Amino acid sequence: MNDNKISNMRVLILTNMYPNPAEAHSGIWLHDIVKDLQKKGYQFQVAFSVPTPPFPFSLIKKWNKFSRQFPIHHNIDGVPIDFLRYYTSYKLIPYRHQGTAYMLSQTKHLRHIIKDFNPNMLWAQPSLPNGWAAMKISKSMNIPYVVAVHGADINVSANLPGGVLKLKQIYESATSVVSISQRLNREVNNIAPLANRKLVYFGINPDSFKQAREIRQQFLRSSKMDESLRVLSVSNLIKSKGIQYNFQAVSKLVDKYPKIEYTIVGDGVYLSELKKYAFELNVSDNIRFVGRINHDKALGMMAQTDIFALPSYLEGMGMVYLEAMALGVPVIGIRGQGIEEVIDHNVNGILIEPHDSNALANAIEQLITDSALSRKIGLAARNHIYENFAWNTTCEQFDKIFRETITK
């Protein structure tokens, strides 16, 4: 096998996160890795799992809204994507059984894809339902698989009855289990001590940041005559992302800083609750919901903010923190989460305890009032990311893991 370029390396990705017409920003980092490995001779196909309510609930538009956003097939940069709908309901079927529900719905379809594509290996993420599907396919069709752990796998499944046993089966049957932070790597070890664990930090792809860096420089040179104080988050809108604590922090600061503006990029099941909560705290005029936007636009907005604050208390790592830091934006994160492995408190970012809106408000005010500290943190953050989270290293590590998987 050629050391630099290989032939006939076919990887079937089982996932529910990949750029698509409904969610342009979903799994953009995954697609960037794919594009890099394509240059080395890899071929990829994606089987994208889409939860769909069973009949007759599928007739109710609001219940079936998510599933209806996706096409049947799509192609992005030469990577074909099949959207496989599996019948489930999170209220009727426990999360730990999502993998079983997926396989009951889509085993036949997955076998057709495998017959046509003839993959050498499977790359699954997250663990449920896709890791479970990879494990079942691997056992029945003798195809090795790698499973990636991003956070929700551990944070949700491991805390549910029977969840640890499911994860243990998935992880210990995999050729490799790739975690994106030391914290997740330790938790995988606690659940599945016999698993072949790998740690791969996701790097920053500099090609994705060219335009955003220019926007950032223009923003820093501007006089900001409006004197607005801009705080930003980019995330799925679920409770564990901690957006509600940002609202509380804004409510504590708004009297002193009436021009504070908090922008939330993203969408999700918690949106209506957040809008209601903003109204209850009387900060609706200071909060802006942007919804889902493409990656370039999200980076552009990130480049024009004073502070990136995401007080997520169940986070494996969070690429958005690294992206903000790479642009030189001061970042506020949570202790005990993956981002703690990146941020040196008060040096290249700020860390606070989870669920503490007082500490969050104090951190925001500290960055508002101490412009020298803010600039110092932003510069240190940018340098740290580019020196320690190189994109080439990330892709080389995945290349090595995949080659090992094929040859075992």
C-alpha positions in Angstrom: 0.0 0.0 0.0 1.4 3.4 -1.0 2.3 5.5 2.1 0.9 8.7 0.7 -2.0 7.7 -1.5 -4.2 4.6 -1.4 -6.7 3.1 -3.7 -10.0 1.4 -3.1 -10.4 2.8 0.4 -14.1 3.0 0.7 -15.7 4.4 3.9 -19.4 4.3 4.6 -20.3 7.0 7.2 -23.2 6.2 9.4 -24.2 9.5 11.0 -27.0 12.1 11.7 -24.7 15.1 11.3 -23.5 16.1 7.8 -24.0 19.2 5.7 -27.3 18.9 3.9 -30.1 21.1 2.4 -32.0 21.2 5.7 -28.9 21.9 8.0 -26.1 23.4 6.1 -23.9 23.8 9.2 -24.4 20.3 10.5 -21.2 18.3 10.8 -19.2 20.7 8.6 -16.0 19.6 10.4 -16.8 16.0 9.4 -17.1 17.0 5.7 -13.8 18.9 5.9 -12.1 15.7 7.1 -13.7 13.8 4.2 -12.5 16.4 1.7 -9.0 16.1 3.0 -9.0 12.3 2.9 -10.4 12.2 -0.6 -7.1 13.8 -1.7 -5.4 10.7 -0.3 -7.6 8.3 -2.4 -10.5 7.7 0.0 -14.0 7.3 -1.3 -16.9 8.1 1.0 -20.7 7.6 1.1 -23.0 8.8 3.8 -26.0 7.0 5.4 -27.8 9.8 7.3 -30.2 8.6 9.9 -33.4 10.7 10.3 -35.9 9.9 13.1 -39.5 9.9 11.9 -42.7 9.4 13.9 -44.6 6.2 13.0 -48.0 6.2 11.4 -50.5 7.7 12.3 -48.3 10.3 14.1 -46.4 11.0 10.9 -49.6 12.7 9.6 -49.3 15.4 12.2 -47.2 18.1 10.6 -45.6 19.5 13.7 -44.5 16.0 14.8 -43.1 15.2 11.4 -41.6 18.7 10.7 -38.0 17.6 11.3 -38.1 14.6 9.0 -39.9 16.4 6.2 -36.9 18.9 5.8 -34.7 16.2 4.4 -34.6 15.0 0.8 -34.2 11.3 -0.1 -30.8 11.7 -1.7 -28.2 14.5 -1.9 -24.6 15.0 -3.1 -22.1 17.4 -1.7 -18.6 17.7 -3.3 -18.9 14.3 -4.8 -20.1 12.6 -1.5 -23.4 10.9 -2.0 -25.8 11.0 0.9 -28.8 8.7 1.5 -31.3 10.0 4.1 -32.7 6.9 5.9 -35.8 7.6 7.9 -36.4 5.3 10.8 -39.6 5.1 12.7 -39.3 6.1 16.3 -40.6 8.5 19.0 -38.4 9.7 21.8 -41.5 9.8 24.0 -42.5 6.2 23.2 -39.1 4.5 22.6 -36.3 5.2 25.1 -33.2 6.8 23.7 -31.1 3.7 24.5 -33.3 1.7 22.0 -32.8 4.1 19.1 -30.2 1.9 17.5 -32.6 -1.1 17.5 -35.4 1.1 16.1 -33.0 2.3 13.3 -32.0 -1.3 12.3 -35.6 -2.6 12.4 -36.5 0.2 9.9 -33.4 0.3 7.7 -31.5 -3.0 7.7 -32.6 -3.8 4.2 -31.8 -0.4 2.8 -28.4 -0.4 4.5 -27.6 -3.8 3.0 -28.4 -2.4 -0.4 -26.1 0.6 0.1 -23.3 -1.8 1.3 -23.8 -4.1 -1.7 -23.5 -1.2 -4.2 -20.7 0.7 -2.4 -18.8 -2.3 -1.0 -17.1 -0.4 1.9 -13.9 -1.5 3.5 -15.0 0.0 6.8 -17.8 1.8 8.6 -17.3 5.2 10.4 -20.2 5.8 12.9 -21.2 8.8 14.9 -22.8 9.3 17.3 -23.0 6.0 19.2 -26.8 5.8 19.0 -28.3 5.0 16.7 -25.4 4.9 14.3 -22.8 3.1 16.4 -25.3 0.4 17.2 -26.1 0.0 13.5 -22.4 -0.3 12.7 -21.9 -2.9 15.3 -24.8 -5.0 14.0 -23.6 -4.7 10.4 -20.1 -5.5 11.4 -21.1 -8.7 13.0 -23.4 -9.9 10.2 -21.2 -8.7 7.2 -17.7 -8.8 8.7 -17.0 -5.1 8.0 -14.8 -3.4 10.7 -16.0 -0.1 12.2 -14.8 2.9 14.0 -17.1 4.9 16.3 -16.5 8.6 17.2 -17.7 10.0 20.5 -18.6 13.6 20.6 -20.4 14.1 23.9 -24.2 13.4 23.6 -23.4 9.7 23.4 -22.0 9.8 26.9 -24.0 12.6 28.4 -27.4 11.2 27.4 -27.1 7.4 27.0 -24.9 6.6 29.9 -27.3 8.2 32.3 -30.3 6.2 31.2 -31.3 2.8 32.5 -29.5 0.2 30.4 -27.6 2.9 28.5 -24.1 1.9 29.8 -24.5 -1.7 28.7 -25.5 -0.5 25.2 -22.5 1.7 24.9 -20.1 -0.9 26.3 -21.2 -3.3 23.6 -20.7 -0.7 20.9 -17.3 0.5 22.1 -15.7 -2.9 22.9 -16.9 -4.3 19.5 -15.4 -1.4 17.5 -11.9 -1.6 16.0 -11.3 1.9 17.5 -13.3 4.4 19.6 -12.2 8.0 18.8 -12.9 10.6 21.4 -12.5 14.3 20.8 -11.4 15.2 24.3 -9.5 13.7 27.3 -12.7 13.9 29.3 -14.6 11.8 26.9 -11.7 9.4 26.5 -11.8 8.8 30.3 -15.5 8.3 30.3 -15.3 5.7 27.4 -12.7 3.9 29.5 -15.0 3.9 32.5 -17.8 2.4 30.4 -15.8 0.0 28.2 -12.3 -0.7 29.6 -11.6 -3.2 26.8 -12.2 -0.7 24.1 -9.4 0.4 21.8 -9.5 4.1 22.6 -8.0 6.9 20.5 -7.9 10.6 21.3 -8.1 13.0 18.4 -8.6 16.7 18.9 -10.4 18.4 16.1 -8.2 21.1 14.5 -9.1 24.3 12.8 -9.2 24.3 9.0 -7.5 27.6 8.0 -9.2 27.5 4.5 -12.5 28.0 6.2 -11.4 31.1 8.0 -10.0 33.3 5.3 -13.1 35.5 4.9 -13.9 35.5 8.6 -10.4 36.7 9.5 -10.7 39.7 7.2 -14.1 40.5 8.7 -12.5 40.3 12.2 -9.8 42.7 11.3 -12.3 45.2 9.9 -14.4 44.8 13.0 -11.4 45.5 15.3 -10.4 48.5 13.2 -13.8 50.0 13.3 -14.6 52.8 15.8 -17.9 51.1 16.9 -19.7 54.4 17.2 -22.9 52.7 18.3 -21.0 51.5 21.5 -22.9 48.2 21.4 -21.6 45.3 23.5 -21.9 42.2 21.4 -22.2 38.7 23.0 -22.7 35.7 20.8 -23.5 31.9 21.0 -23.6 29.3 18.3 -25.3 26.1 19.2 -28.2 23.7 19.0 -31.0 25.1 21.2 -31.2 22.4 23.9 -31.3 23.0 27.6 -27.8 21.7 28.3 -26.2 24.4 26.1 -26.9 26.8 29.0 -28.3 29.6 26.9 -30.7 30.4 29.7 -27.8 31.4 31.9 -26.6 33.9 29.3 -30.1 35.4 29.5 -29.8 35.7 33.3 -26.4 37.3 32.9 -27.8 39.8 30.4 -30.6 40.6 32.8 -28.1 41.4 35.6 -26.1 43.7 33.2 -28.7 45.4 31.2 -29.3 48.3 33.6 -25.6 49.2 33.7 -25.0 48.4 30.0 -28.3 49.1 28.2 -26.7 48.6 24.7 -25.6 45.0 25.5 -26.8 42.8 22.6 -26.8 39.0 22.9 -27.2 37.0 19.6 -28.0 33.3 19.4 -27.2 31.4 16.2 -29.0 28.1 16.0 -32.3 26.4 16.4 -33.8 23.5 18.3 -36.5 22.2 20.6 -35.7 24.7 23.4 -36.4 27.8 21.2 -39.9 28.6 22.3 -38.9 28.2 26.0 -36.0 30.5 25.5 -38.2 33.2 23.9 -40.7 32.9 26.7 -37.9 33.1 29.3 -36.4 36.2 27.6 -39.8 37.9 27.9 -40.1 36.9 31.6 -36.7 38.4 32.3 -37.6 41.6 30.4 -34.5 41.3 28.1 -36.3 40.5 24.8 -35.1 43.8 23.3 -31.5 42.9 24.0 -31.7 39.4 22.6 -31.6 38.4 18.9 -32.4 34.9 17.6 -30.8 34.4 14.2 -31.8 30.7 13.6 -29.7 28.3 11.5 -27.4 29.9 9.0 -24.6 28.5 6.9 -21.0 28.0 8.2 -19.5 31.1 6.5 -22.3 33.4 7.8 -21.9 32.0 11.3 -18.1 32.6 11.2 -18.8 36.1 9.9 -21.1 36.9 12.8 -18.6 35.3 15.2 -15.9 37.6 13.8 -18.0 40.7 14.6 -18.7 40.0 18.3 -16.9 41.1 21.5 -17.4 38.0 23.5 -18.3 34.4 22.7 -20.2 32.8 25.7 -21.6 29.3 25.7 -22.1 28.0 29.2 -22.8 24.5 28.1 -22.6 22.0 31.0 -22.7 18.8 29.0 -20.1 19.3 26.2 -17.5 16.9 24.9 -15.4 19.7 23.3 -17.4 22.1 21.1 -15.9 23.1 17.8 -17.5 26.6 18.1 -15.3 27.5 21.0 -12.2 26.7 19.0 -13.5 28.6 16.0 -14.2 31.7 18.1 -10.7 31.4 19.7 -9.1 31.0 16.3 -10.6 34.4 15.3 -9.3 36.0 18.4 -12.7 36.4 20.2 -12.5 36.1 24.0 -14.4 32.9 25.0 -16.2 32.0 28.2 -16.6 28.3 28.8 -17.5 25.9 31.6 -15.1 24.1 34.0 -15.3 20.3 33.9 -16.1 20.2 30.2 -13.9 19.4 27.2 -13.1 23.1 26.6 -11.2 23.1 30.0 -8.5 21.2 28.1 -8.1 24.2 25.8 -8.6 27.3 27.9 -6.1 28.5 30.4 -8.2 30.6 32.7 -7.6 34.4 32.3 -4.8 33.7 29.8 -6.6 32.5 26.6 -10.1 32.5 27.8 -12.3 32.5 30.9 -13.7 29.4 32.7 -16.6 29.5 35.2 -18.5 27.0 37.2 -21.7 25.5 35.6 -25.1 27.0 36.3 -23.6 30.1 37.8 -25.2 33.2 36.1 -23.5 35.5 38.6 -20.0 34.3 37.7 -21.1 34.5 34.0 -22.2 38.1 34.4 -19.0 39.0 36.2 -16.9 37.4 33.4 -18.8 39.3 30.7 -18.4 42.6 32.7 -14.7 41.9 33.2 -14.2 41.6 29.5 -16.3 44.7 28.8 -14.5 47.0 31.3 -10.9 45.7 30.8 -10.2 46.2 27.1 -6.5 45.3 27.6 -7.4 42.0 29.1 -9.9 41.3 26.4 -7.3 42.0 23.7 -4.7 39.9 25.5 -7.0 36.9 25.9 -8.2 37.1 22.2 -4.6 37.2 20.9 -3.5 34.4 23.2 -6.5 32.3 22.1 -5.8 32.7 18.5 -2.1 31.8 18.9 -2.9 28.8 21.0 -5.4 27.3 18.5 -3.1 27.7 15.5 -0.1 26.4 17.4 -1.8 23.4 19.0 -4.9 22.5 17.0 -3.5 22.1 13.5 -5.9 20.8 10.9 -3.3 18.6 9.2 -2.6 16.8 12.4 -6.3 15.9 12.8 -6.6 14.5 9.3 -3.3 12.6 9.6 -4.6 10.9 12.8 -7.8 9.9 11.2 -5.9 8.6 8.1 -3.7 6.5 10.4 -6.7 5.1 12.4 -8.6 4.2 9.2 -5.5 2.5 7.6 -5.1 0.4 10.8 -8.8 -0.5 10.7 -8.5 -1.8 7.2 -5.4 -3.9 7.7 -6.5 -5.6 10.9 
